[in-house]
Amino acid sequence: MKTTKKIQRKIDKYTKAKGFVLIEVIIVLGMLILIVPTIFYSYFTTEKLMLGNINRVQKQNEFDYLTSFIRQDLKTAVTFSQSVNGFSYSNQDADQVDYYLQDHKFKRKTTSLNKKSQTFIITNALKINSLAVSKTPFLLELTFNSDLGTNKIRVSLPNEQE
């Protein structure tokens, strides 16, 4: 019984003490030193991956827009010609439309008889390294080498006159 009372007094002595024992502080700091950098590393890695995915989706959307824009635009083509860094065509309204590659961006320039010429960039985030144009009598094939790899666009030219 005496030993139980001695042990109880020692336990009471330590439980009534206020503050932390040095070993507790060292253990908590050690855990914080391991946990806090891990949390920040995980956060910043996730952030970097999300931004990369957003950038890739933006580039894919620009390529899809470019594809649909060219297809829609070439439906009105009457005459067609190739140039060194792109192609041009005339439409039914006698407008001259040029598509060309400049500074890794795909641009469109419209020159009409009644209006001033208009130039705008079709791709902004998407970096296009090269453009190859091949043409058969009723088919235009554009091959782009870009950030997304090599992509081809095939467009039919139903109204073309030689």
Backbone bond lengths (Angstrom), bond angles and torsions (degrees), N, CA, C in turn:
res aa  C-N    CA-C-N  psi(-1)  N-CA   C-N-CA  omega(-1)  CA-C   N-CA-C  phi
1 M - - - 1.431 - - 1.529 111.22 -
2 K 1.356 115.17 -37.88 1.460 118.77 -179.62 1.527 111.46 -63.29
3 T 1.297 116.36 -40.41 1.460 118.49 179.71 1.517 111.37 -66.11
4 T 1.292 117.55 -33.78 1.461 120.27 177.99 1.519 110.45 -66.22
5 K 1.333 117.01 -39.55 1.461 119.63 178.67 1.521 110.82 -67.86
6 K 1.324 117.71 -37.95 1.466 120.71 177.66 1.527 110.61 -62.86
7 I 1.299 115.04 -44.20 1.475 119.31 179.78 1.527 109.56 -65.02
8 Q 1.327 116.51 -40.84 1.464 120.29 -179.99 1.519 110.98 -63.20
9 R 1.344 117.04 -40.02 1.459 120.21 178.33 1.528 111.61 -64.84
10 K 1.314 116.35 -39.65 1.466 119.53 178.12 1.529 110.82 -64.95
11 I 1.321 116.50 -41.81 1.473 120.44 178.45 1.522 109.83 -63.24
12 D 1.345 116.18 -44.46 1.462 119.69 179.31 1.522 111.27 -62.29
13 K 1.326 115.94 -37.26 1.461 120.79 -179.68 1.533 110.24 -62.02
14 Y 1.339 118.03 -42.82 1.462 121.20 -177.91 1.521 112.79 -78.83
15 T 1.322 117.50 -30.59 1.462 118.73 -179.48 1.509 112.19 -77.75
16 K 1.309 118.64 -25.24 1.461 121.29 178.38 1.521 112.11 -83.21
17 A 1.304 116.19 -12.96 1.457 119.82 -178.80 1.526 109.16 -69.42
18 K 1.312 115.76 138.72 1.450 120.65 -179.74 1.521 108.65 -100.90
19 G 1.363 115.48 147.22 1.450 119.95 179.83 1.519 110.28 103.60
20 F 1.339 114.30 -172.89 1.457 120.37 -176.99 1.516 109.56 -116.24
21 V 1.301 113.65 151.57 1.451 120.21 173.93 1.523 106.89 -81.72
22 L 1.304 117.16 148.15 1.465 122.30 -176.75 1.522 111.52 -55.93
23 I 1.297 117.79 -40.59 1.461 120.33 -179.31 1.527 111.65 -63.59
24 E 1.342 117.51 -34.77 1.467 120.76 177.11 1.519 110.85 -64.90
25 V 1.306 116.77 -41.75 1.464 121.31 179.05 1.528 110.12 -64.62
26 I 1.308 117.52 -42.72 1.473 121.26 -179.76 1.525 110.25 -64.33
27 I 1.325 117.24 -41.67 1.472 120.26 179.99 1.528 110.54 -65.42
28 V 1.323 117.61 -44.25 1.470 120.88 179.76 1.523 110.56 -63.85
29 L 1.335 118.12 -43.17 1.470 120.40 178.38 1.524 110.96 -64.43
30 G 1.306 116.83 -39.60 1.467 120.16 177.38 1.518 111.67 -62.16
31 M 1.316 116.14 -41.58 1.463 119.44 178.08 1.528 110.87 -66.12
32 L 1.320 116.91 -40.80 1.464 120.20 178.47 1.527 111.34 -64.54
33 I 1.334 115.87 -37.83 1.468 119.69 179.54 1.527 110.38 -63.07
34 L 1.310 117.75 -31.08 1.461 120.67 178.76 1.533 112.86 -86.20
35 I 1.302 117.69 -37.93 1.458 121.11 -172.19 1.532 112.98 -80.49
36 V 1.316 118.56 -45.10 1.472 121.62 -175.58 1.536 112.19 -60.91
37 P 1.334 120.27 -48.61 1.478 118.11 177.71 1.531 112.82 -62.93
38 T 1.332 116.24 -34.24 1.462 119.24 178.45 1.523 110.75 -63.87
39 I 1.299 117.14 -41.74 1.473 120.90 178.66 1.529 110.42 -64.15
40 F 1.337 117.47 -45.50 1.468 120.10 179.97 1.523 111.34 -66.03
41 Y 1.330 117.50 -40.41 1.460 120.90 178.19 1.526 109.88 -61.09
42 S 1.326 116.96 -45.05 1.464 120.77 179.20 1.526 110.94 -61.95
43 Y 1.312 116.79 -42.55 1.466 120.74 -179.68 1.525 110.97 -62.81
44 F 1.332 117.20 -49.93 1.462 120.19 -176.25 1.525 111.92 -69.77
45 T 1.324 118.14 -33.01 1.457 120.68 176.19 1.525 110.31 -66.38
46 T 1.316 116.87 -43.09 1.462 120.95 177.68 1.530 110.59 -63.41
47 E 1.320 116.15 -42.07 1.470 120.73 178.40 1.529 111.01 -60.80
48 K 1.330 116.94 -43.48 1.460 121.77 -179.69 1.530 110.45 -64.47
49 L 1.323 116.99 -42.44 1.464 120.54 178.32 1.524 111.52 -64.48
50 M 1.309 116.62 -40.68 1.467 120.00 179.23 1.524 111.19 -64.34
51 L 1.324 117.55 -42.74 1.463 120.18 178.93 1.524 111.30 -65.43
52 G 1.330 116.54 -38.31 1.464 120.32 176.13 1.515 111.73 -62.39
53 N 1.320 116.81 -42.53 1.465 120.50 178.33 1.516 111.71 -66.83
54 I 1.314 116.94 -40.10 1.469 120.43 177.82 1.524 110.11 -62.41
55 N 1.335 116.86 -42.34 1.463 121.52 179.24 1.528 110.43 -63.27
56 R 1.325 116.91 -43.08 1.467 120.65 179.91 1.530 110.78 -64.98
57 V 1.308 117.46 -42.06 1.466 120.73 178.66 1.528 109.97 -64.72
58 Q 1.323 117.24 -39.18 1.465 120.51 178.25 1.535 110.41 -63.00
59 K 1.323 116.85 -41.81 1.465 119.97 178.57 1.523 110.67 -65.43
60 Q 1.324 117.17 -41.58 1.462 120.36 178.91 1.527 110.75 -64.50
61 N 1.325 116.71 -39.56 1.469 120.27 177.17 1.525 111.05 -63.87
62 E 1.336 117.07 -40.02 1.465 119.85 177.62 1.521 111.05 -63.97
63 F 1.335 116.65 -39.63 1.464 118.75 179.06 1.529 110.37 -67.15
64 D 1.319 117.41 -40.48 1.468 120.42 177.10 1.526 110.75 -62.86
65 Y 1.333 116.53 -41.04 1.464 120.86 177.48 1.527 110.39 -62.93
66 L 1.341 116.11 -44.68 1.466 121.34 178.72 1.523 109.99 -58.77
67 T 1.320 116.95 -45.96 1.456 121.73 -179.39 1.528 111.18 -60.90
68 S 1.318 116.84 -50.38 1.462 119.21 -178.10 1.529 111.34 -67.60
69 F 1.338 116.76 -35.66 1.460 120.79 179.93 1.528 110.37 -64.36
70 I 1.327 117.12 -46.96 1.468 120.31 -179.46 1.525 110.60 -64.55
71 R 1.327 116.21 -44.04 1.477 119.15 179.86 1.535 111.00 -59.92
72 Q 1.321 115.99 -45.79 1.462 120.03 -179.30 1.528 110.68 -66.24
73 D 1.317 116.23 -40.59 1.460 121.21 -177.27 1.529 111.89 -67.07
74 L 1.331 116.57 -40.39 1.464 119.86 -175.60 1.525 113.61 -77.29
75 K 1.322 117.56 -4.56 1.472 119.42 176.05 1.523 111.26 -65.49
76 T 1.330 116.12 -23.14 1.471 119.99 -178.91 1.532 112.61 -99.60
77 A 1.328 117.59 7.96 1.465 120.57 -176.67 1.522 111.28 -68.40
78 V 1.328 114.89 135.09 1.459 121.11 176.56 1.525 109.01 -109.74
79 T 1.326 116.84 -49.48 1.469 120.96 175.11 1.520 108.29 -122.16
80 F 1.310 115.23 152.31 1.457 120.37 -174.16 1.522 109.24 -138.12
81 S 1.351 116.71 141.33 1.466 120.42 174.95 1.524 109.60 -145.92
82 Q 1.319 114.53 152.48 1.462 120.94 179.57 1.520 109.23 -101.54
83 S 1.332 115.37 150.70 1.462 120.75 173.99 1.528 107.96 -127.75
84 V 1.308 116.17 -178.19 1.462 120.73 -176.11 1.524 111.39 -63.78
85 N 1.308 117.95 -44.68 1.464 120.34 -175.58 1.529 112.78 -116.94
86 G 1.328 118.24 23.40 1.451 120.09 179.27 1.519 112.31 174.26
87 F 1.313 115.49 -147.30 1.453 121.32 178.92 1.520 108.90 -153.51
88 S 1.318 115.19 164.76 1.458 120.25 177.69 1.520 109.05 -143.41
89 Y 1.314 115.07 160.20 1.455 120.45 177.68 1.515 109.36 -151.44
90 S 1.303 114.32 161.97 1.465 121.63 172.85 1.512 106.88 -111.00
91 N 1.322 115.57 141.73 1.460 118.87 178.88 1.518 110.54 -104.40
92 Q 1.307 116.06 -174.46 1.467 121.28 -176.11 1.527 112.80 -67.12
93 D 1.327 117.83 -21.96 1.467 121.27 178.94 1.527 112.24 -90.67
94 A 1.322 117.84 11.14 1.462 125.15 -179.17 1.526 112.46 66.29
95 D 1.309 117.05 24.05 1.467 120.91 173.84 1.528 108.77 -83.85
96 Q 1.310 115.65 139.96 1.465 121.20 175.36 1.526 107.22 -97.76
97 V 1.319 117.41 122.24 1.461 122.56 -178.71 1.520 108.51 -117.94
98 D 1.328 116.13 123.88 1.460 121.87 179.65 1.517 109.50 -113.66
99 Y 1.309 115.76 132.21 1.467 122.53 170.41 1.514 106.59 -112.24
100 Y 1.319 116.50 130.00 1.461 118.39 -178.27 1.527 110.72 -151.41
101 L 1.304 114.00 162.23 1.455 122.60 -179.39 1.520 108.32 -103.86
102 Q 1.336 116.29 125.02 1.463 121.01 178.96 1.523 108.56 -144.27
103 D 1.306 116.77 126.05 1.469 123.13 -179.78 1.527 111.81 53.75
104 H 1.324 116.33 43.62 1.469 123.87 177.84 1.526 112.98 63.16
105 K 1.320 116.80 20.01 1.460 121.56 177.12 1.525 108.09 -125.05
106 F 1.318 115.87 144.76 1.457 121.15 -179.17 1.525 108.10 -93.95
107 K 1.320 116.21 125.70 1.466 120.81 -175.19 1.522 110.48 -121.10
108 R 1.320 114.33 158.34 1.463 122.23 178.17 1.523 107.86 -130.10
109 K 1.322 115.53 130.01 1.460 120.77 179.10 1.529 108.02 -125.69
110 T 1.317 115.29 127.56 1.460 121.21 179.12 1.522 109.20 -112.50
111 T 1.314 116.65 127.97 1.460 121.87 175.78 1.524 107.09 -122.58
112 S 1.311 115.20 120.44 1.469 118.47 179.20 1.522 109.56 -121.43
113 L 1.307 115.51 165.53 1.470 120.38 -178.53 1.524 111.45 -70.41
114 N 1.315 118.01 -34.44 1.464 121.34 -173.51 1.530 112.89 -92.68
115 K 1.318 117.34 -25.09 1.463 120.06 -171.82 1.521 111.27 -118.56
116 K 1.321 113.87 167.80 1.456 118.85 172.77 1.521 108.96 -70.97
117 S 1.316 115.37 163.08 1.462 117.75 177.25 1.526 109.55 -76.02
118 Q 1.326 115.20 146.29 1.455 122.26 -179.97 1.522 108.77 -123.41
119 T 1.323 115.52 131.69 1.460 120.47 177.84 1.514 108.22 -125.12
120 F 1.321 116.51 135.12 1.450 118.95 173.47 1.520 109.83 -145.90
121 I 1.313 114.43 155.83 1.464 122.15 -178.50 1.521 108.17 -88.99
122 I 1.326 115.84 127.77 1.466 119.63 178.44 1.518 110.23 -86.85
123 T 1.321 116.95 -39.01 1.466 120.18 179.82 1.512 109.28 -111.66
124 N 1.310 116.37 137.27 1.459 120.64 178.72 1.523 110.23 -120.97
125 A 1.322 117.34 -56.68 1.466 121.28 -179.73 1.519 111.37 -77.54
126 L 1.326 117.03 -31.80 1.454 122.15 -178.06 1.524 109.73 -76.78
127 K 1.317 116.28 123.27 1.462 121.38 178.93 1.522 108.14 -96.85
128 I 1.325 116.30 115.45 1.462 121.28 -179.57 1.527 107.80 -101.00
129 N 1.326 115.49 120.68 1.465 120.49 -176.99 1.519 112.65 -84.81
130 S 1.328 116.90 -38.90 1.460 118.99 -179.15 1.521 109.84 -151.07
131 L 1.324 114.19 159.13 1.455 122.06 179.34 1.514 107.88 -137.00
132 A 1.317 116.61 128.88 1.464 121.80 175.29 1.518 107.54 -120.56
133 V 1.331 115.71 133.14 1.462 121.32 -178.90 1.524 107.83 -117.72
134 S 1.322 116.11 126.59 1.469 120.10 172.42 1.517 107.70 -128.76
135 K 1.333 115.13 144.74 1.454 119.38 -172.06 1.516 109.97 -137.58
136 T 1.313 114.72 136.20 1.459 122.50 167.92 1.535 105.36 -113.40
137 P 1.308 119.47 175.26 1.471 118.65 -175.04 1.531 114.85 -53.31
138 F 1.319 118.90 -37.25 1.461 118.82 -177.60 1.523 113.28 -125.14
139 L 1.313 117.51 14.30 1.461 119.84 -177.36 1.532 110.33 -139.19
140 L 1.308 115.05 133.26 1.460 122.05 176.31 1.528 107.21 -113.92
141 E 1.327 116.00 129.91 1.465 119.69 177.95 1.526 108.46 -121.57
142 L 1.336 115.53 121.40 1.459 122.22 178.22 1.516 107.85 -108.70
143 T 1.315 116.84 129.33 1.461 121.39 178.28 1.516 107.96 -116.30
144 F 1.332 115.82 119.09 1.457 122.33 -178.97 1.518 109.23 -106.73
145 N 1.315 116.00 134.37 1.458 120.90 169.50 1.525 105.11 -109.43
146 S 1.329 115.80 111.04 1.460 120.06 -172.42 1.516 110.56 -136.46
147 D 1.342 114.94 -170.61 1.466 121.07 176.26 1.515 111.90 -58.99
148 L 1.311 117.07 -27.20 1.458 122.03 -177.73 1.520 112.84 -87.72
149 G 1.313 116.98 1.37 1.459 121.08 -176.78 1.517 109.49 104.52
150 T 1.322 115.81 -157.56 1.458 121.19 179.32 1.523 108.67 -97.02
151 N 1.316 115.51 124.64 1.461 121.63 -179.35 1.517 109.19 -127.73
152 K 1.332 115.64 146.58 1.465 120.98 178.47 1.518 109.89 -119.50
153 I 1.322 113.60 143.62 1.463 121.08 173.74 1.529 105.95 -122.64
154 R 1.310 116.67 127.35 1.467 121.31 175.00 1.524 107.86 -113.22
155 V 1.335 114.15 127.60 1.463 119.92 -177.94 1.520 108.01 -129.60
156 S 1.318 115.93 132.73 1.465 119.10 176.48 1.521 109.35 -84.24
157 L 1.321 115.60 144.09 1.470 122.30 -179.77 1.525 108.52 -116.10
158 P 1.325 118.04 79.91 1.463 119.65 -172.79 1.526 114.69 -71.64
159 N 1.328 118.26 -28.68 1.475 120.50 -173.07 1.513 113.40 -100.18
160 E 1.314 117.74 10.45 1.459 119.14 -172.79 1.523 111.84 -69.46
161 Q 1.329 112.90 139.60 1.468 119.93 174.89 1.518 107.21 -118.50
162 E 1.278 118.40 134.17 1.466 121.85 -179.41 1.511 111.28 -79.25
